[in-house]
Amino acid sequence: MYKKKIPVSLDCGLHLFLEVINGKWKISLIWCIYSGIKRPGELQRKLPKASRRVLDTQLKQLTDHGILSKIIYDELPLKVEYELTSLGKTLIPVISSTAQWGEDHRNELEELIR
């Protein structure tokens, strides 16, 4: 199992937040699941630039952090779904306001990023 070389600093709420959502696809995964996309294959189709391996890793991390719950149905073929936990649902207003900030400053940011 991978062990981080630099220990995670948990002395600040911002560090805790970043530890949970740090990952290229995590916010997109949370938003997709909030929007009703629950199966891994559907998530892969919605985020085609992300490899399945990376999505699986980040889904596991979000599950380990209590943001998502993984439901495995006892049937063949195996069926897996993800849903937001009550803790995960508390991230939706944060993601929404962050997205709104990006939209509010789109013109300025696009010029600076180019």
C-alpha positions in Angstrom: 0.0 0.0 0.0 1.2 3.5 -0.8 2.4 5.6 2.1 2.9 9.3 1.7 6.4 10.5 2.2 5.3 13.8 3.7 2.7 13.5 6.4 -0.6 15.1 6.0 -1.1 18.3 8.1 -4.5 18.1 9.8 -4.1 21.2 11.9 -6.2 23.4 9.7 -9.7 23.0 8.1 -8.3 24.0 4.7 -5.8 21.2 4.8 -8.5 18.7 5.7 -10.6 20.0 2.9 -7.8 19.8 0.4 -6.9 16.3 1.5 -10.4 15.1 0.8 -10.9 16.9 -2.6 -7.4 17.0 -3.9 -7.4 15.1 -7.2 -8.0 16.0 -10.8 -11.3 14.3 -11.1 -12.7 14.2 -7.6 -14.9 17.3 -7.8 -16.2 16.2 -11.2 -17.0 12.8 -9.7 -18.9 14.3 -6.8 -20.8 16.6 -9.1 -21.7 13.7 -11.6 -22.9 11.5 -8.7 -24.9 14.4 -7.3 -26.4 14.9 -10.8 -27.6 11.3 -10.9 -24.8 9.4 -12.5 -24.1 6.4 -10.2 -22.4 3.6 -12.1 -18.6 3.4 -12.9 -19.2 2.9 -16.6 -21.5 6.0 -16.8 -18.9 8.0 -14.9 -16.2 6.9 -17.4 -18.4 8.0 -20.3 -19.1 11.3 -18.7 -15.4 11.9 -18.0 -13.7 10.3 -21.1 -10.3 12.1 -20.6 -9.9 10.3 -17.2 -8.5 6.8 -17.3 -10.7 4.1 -15.6 -7.8 3.3 -13.2 -7.6 6.9 -12.0 -11.4 7.2 -11.6 -11.4 3.9 -9.6 -8.6 5.2 -7.4 -10.3 8.5 -6.8 -13.7 6.9 -6.2 -12.0 4.6 -3.6 -10.4 7.6 -1.9 -13.7 9.5 -1.8 -15.3 6.4 -0.3 -12.5 6.0 2.3 -13.0 9.7 3.3 -16.7 9.2 3.8 -17.8 11.4 0.9 -19.3 8.5 -1.2 -20.8 5.2 -0.3 -20.3 2.2 -2.6 -23.3 -0.1 -3.1 -22.5 -3.6 -4.5 -25.6 -5.5 -5.7 -25.5 -9.3 -5.2 -26.3 -10.2 -8.8 -24.5 -11.3 -12.0 -23.1 -9.5 -13.8 -21.8 -7.5 -10.8 -23.5 -4.2 -10.4 -21.9 -1.3 -8.4 -23.3 2.1 -7.7 -22.0 5.1 -5.8 -24.0 7.7 -3.9 -23.2 10.7 -1.8 -23.2 10.3 1.9 -24.7 13.0 4.2 -21.1 14.3 4.6 -20.6 14.3 0.8 -23.9 16.2 0.3 -22.4 19.1 2.4 -19.8 19.6 -0.3 -22.4 20.5 -3.0 -22.9 24.2 -1.9 -19.1 24.6 -1.7 -18.6 23.2 -5.2 -21.6 25.2 -6.5 -20.2 28.5 -5.1 -16.7 27.7 -6.4 -18.2 27.1 -9.9 -20.1 30.3 -9.7 -16.9 32.2 -8.8 -15.3 30.8 -11.9 -18.2 31.9 -14.0 -18.3 35.4 -12.5 -14.6 35.9 -13.3 -14.5 33.8 -16.5 -13.3 36.6 -18.9 -10.4 37.8 -16.6 -9.3 34.2 -15.8 -9.4 33.0 -19.4 -7.1 35.9 -20.4 -4.7 35.1 -17.6 -4.6 31.3 -18.1 -4.0 31.5 -21.9 
